[in-house]
Amino acid sequence: MRSWRACLATLMILTMTVLSATVQAADWLSEFFPEADAVGEALEEPPVVPVLQNGETVGYVFETNDIAPIPAYSGYPVNMRVGMTLDGHITGIEVLEHSEPIVLIGIPESVLDDFVGQYVGKSVSQRVRVGLSRQQREGYEQVDAVSGATVTVVVMGEGIMRSARRVARELGILEGGTTERATVRDELFEEASWDALLEEGAIGHLHLTRGEVDAAFVGTDAEGVEAAPEGRENDTFIDLYFAYLNVPTVGRNLLGERQFEQLMAELGEGEHALAIMADGLYSFKGSGFVRGGIYDRIMIHHGGRTDQFHDADVRRLWGVEAEGAPRLSERDIFILREETRFDPGQPWELELLVRRQVGALDSEFSGFASEMKIPERFLVIPEPADDLLAGDEERPLWVSVWQDRVLHIVVLGAGLGVLTFILLFQDWLAKRPRLLHTLRYSYLVYTAVFIGWYALAQLSVVNILTFTNALFTDFQWTTFLMDPMMFILWSFVAVSLLLWGRGVYCGWLCPFGAMQELISAVAIKLKVPQFELPFAVHERLWALKYIILLGLFAVSLQSLGQAEVLAEVEPFKTAVLLKFQREWGFVLYAVLLLVISAFNHKFYCRYVCPLGAGLAIPARIRLFDWLRRHKECGKPCQICAHECHIQAIHPEGHINPNECHYCLDCQITYHNDRKCPPMVVQRKKREKATRLSGKADENKRIPAVQVAADGAELAPRAVK
């Protein structure tokens, strides 16, 4: 009883699985090909599934990861199901799987569906690019990008087009860069004999002996069935010839003028005629053929598809007129219809199936094929208009992305150049506080608006986790080169960490940090009360961001996707990448942090930011310490410590480089001889020395006067 129930349960599970797969197939089938009624057997090369309508192939469906898997920002490709017609037009796209952090939480899946929907109707012969710049590139069809997910959608778009083109090429839909097929040169005709046509390759030939056929069935149930008697192995089994009749030099010479003209008049647009002729023991038509049936012994392979002929596709070939033609007992003309999309410019193959009966209802088949390539001089071969497409595909994807974002790169490069100037000449600028403050706040606006909201180049702890994960798996620079703004910014940050420490990025280049600082500056200007924690508490809270970083790193070792979700502790995605266009909970969190910064300077940066913690760790190997201090700093002077809004200066006077945001305010105070006590002392000494020097000079200018004993004034004498 238990065995019976187990069998029944297994049968039910299998049935439900099959039904589920059928329903899923029905979903995408009706969406991609509304007129189709079935799917065919999957092909291996290329790995596609034919879509059928009334038994005829009308298109193909494939998954991009099977054809052209391109790693996205997460390091893993986005897998999509794509439908394509026989003429290379995309009919539908479905996103199946991805590991993109920006989409795991933040951007709804419907946005990706809308993005890929832009490719529906596009042809594989078009040069399609995701619009990364406002300027339309000549020769390209542009689709809209998704704000905040640039790298992801660029890779998705390229995955769609590259996989579709590769499938189209392997299926013969796209050859040499065009969806156009070769055409016959109708004006070219030359008289030619049978042997001349055969020698030139205009007539294909398949000759089989009985021994060759017997060898093909060795190891099958048909071994020995209808085998050749001993000594008769070299006898002809079939001597088969075939030719493409649309070419006048072939068709007219084989059929004669009258029969050729009748055939050409009968053919519709896009239809092709083949002559198949044979002699021998085996019939290529077969004795079991019935009206309405299929000629199951002949198959034509071309462009990744296989076609067979129905009785309506066959015409009688009354005779072969070419000089020297052999006597062939079987002669017929077979028509390839327009829907087969036969391209005479591409190699094609005729396969003969040999059938042997091994039982009342069972048969064994063995195929024998012969390839043919119609001589090009008889055809007009389309120009390889797709050379540009091939060039695009050979060129690394990141190169195309960089070309599309030249303006962004130039503006970012100029901004980084200005920042480098500020850092190199910080002492000179610190002595000119008005100029430095103007430069600083102007730069913060540039960071928030251009680097953040426009270029979407907000760095994140997710970048650190992704980079670390890539080192443990399959590291590829191309993944990081996909976003030129992020790559350039990270490269600059890496150099600045080595030279000056963490503060250059946190204080100058972080868009969210710039927003906080600008809000804080306005709040201080408006005399909004500022609340600072006691230094002992403040110092303990520094550890919080390192704990958050270590927690995210530990989770990433197990699941990078889960770590990327938890990295929402950063408000960057909400405030910068998505420009606050998000669910209210995320927006409330980001806005709350910005509001707090009006009362407590850069609260998030100081205590919570895991990115800042991640930058502080490698920054400990910095080479230079250009922030100047006096020996009196902290003992007893506390002016800089009290004025440091980020509280990176310890009470004893030294600057903590792990917490400093390199605002240079302390350097302005350092050089201010009206504010900094040591500098005030030096100024007063200089002033006193100047006064004493001035009195001495005055004394030198007043002559000494000699007075006589009687009080009379004598002539002046020089004072030594």
Secondary structure, DSSP 8 states (H G I E B T S, - for coil): -HHHHHHHHHHHHHHHHHHHHHHHHHHHHHHH-TT--EE----SSS--EEEEETTEEEEEEEEHHHH---B-TTSSB-EEEEEEETTSBEEEEEEEE---HHHHTTS-HHHHHHHHHTTTT-BTTS-EEEE-SSS--TT-EEEE--TT-HHHHHHHHHHHHHHHHHHHHHTTSSBTTBS---EE-TT------HHHHHHHTSEEEEEEEHHHHHHHTTTSTTTTTT---TT-TTSEEEEEEEEETTSHHHHHHHH-HHHHHHHHHH--TT-EEEEEEEEESS-SS-TT--TT-EEEEEEEEETTEEEEEEGGGEEE-----STT----SEEEEEEE-GGG---TTS-EEEEEEEEEE-SSS-EEEEEEEEEE---GGGEE----TTHHHHHHHHS-HHHHHHHHTHHHHHHHHHHHHHHHHHHHTHHHHHTSHHHHHHHHHHHHHHIIIIIIIIT-----HHHHHHHHHHHHS---HHHHHTSHHHHHHHHHHHHHHHHT-THHIIIII-HHHHHHHHHHHHHHHTT-------HHHHHHHHHHHHHHHHHHHHHHHH-HHHHHHHGGGS-HIIIIISTT-S-HHHHHHHHHHHHHTTTSTTHHHHHT-HHHHHHHTGGGG-S-------TTBTTTB-HHHHH-TT--B-TTS-B-TTT-----HHHHHHT-TTTSHHHHHHHHHHHHHHHHHHHHHHHHHS-B--B-TTS-B---B---
